[in-house]
Amino acid sequence: MVITYLAAALIGAGFSCVLLWPYGAAIAFLSMPFGGSLLAVIAAVLVYMRASDETELSDEHADHTNQPQRLQTTESRQ
């Protein structure tokens, strides 16, 4: 999990540096922490949403499997 956030932060920092390089090296380097933090927050929100969806699906599956089944008899009485 931490590696995912670290990779997102590094990618975001590089991306913001490349985008703002035409405005000068100082601005590009100063924007790197902001771009990295922004992409790390976006990654954290996406991971949280995915984990909550998986938990919700497993809860629904658990509810479905815990319901008692009615047994149907196939014998006919004559």
N, C-alpha and C positions, 0 to 999 in steps of 0.2 A: 504494500500500500504506500509506504513512504517513498519507494523508488518511483512509483507512478507520479506522485506529487513533485518529486525532485526533477524528473524528466519533463514534466509539464512546465515547471518554473524555468528550466534551462531553455526549453524551446520558446517560451513566451519572451524571455529576455533577449534571445537572439533575434526573434522576429521583430520586436520593438526597436532594437538597435538598427536592423537593416531598414526598416520603414522610415526611421527618423534620421538616418545618416545624411540625407541631402540638406538637413537643417544645421548640420555641424556635428563635429565629433563630441563636443561637450554635452550637447542636448541628447545625442544618441546614447552616450554612456550613462547619463543621469536618468534616462527613461528605462533603462534595463531592469531595475528592481520593480518598477511599477508594472511593466509588461509581464514579468515573470510571476509576480504576485497575482495579477489578474487571471492569468491562465491557470495557475495553481488553484485558485478559488473556484474557477469554472470546472476544473477536473474534480475537485472535492464534491461539488454539488452534483455532478453527473454520477460519481461513484455512490453517493448517498441515495440518489433517486433509484439507481439500479439495485442497490442492496435492499431498499425498502420494498421495491416491486417483487424481488425474489422472496422476501420474508412473507409478503402478503400471499403470494402464490403457494408457498409451503404451508401457511396457516389454512388456506382453503382446502388444500389436499389433506391436511391432517383432520380437519372437520369432516370431510367426506369419508375418510377411512374409519373414523371412530363411530359413525352412525351404525346402529344395529340393523342388521338385515332381517327381513321377515322370511322365514323359511316357507316354501310352498311345497306341499305334498303332491306327489304325482300319482299316488295310489287312488283308485276309485273304489268306493264301497258299494258292493252289490248284494 
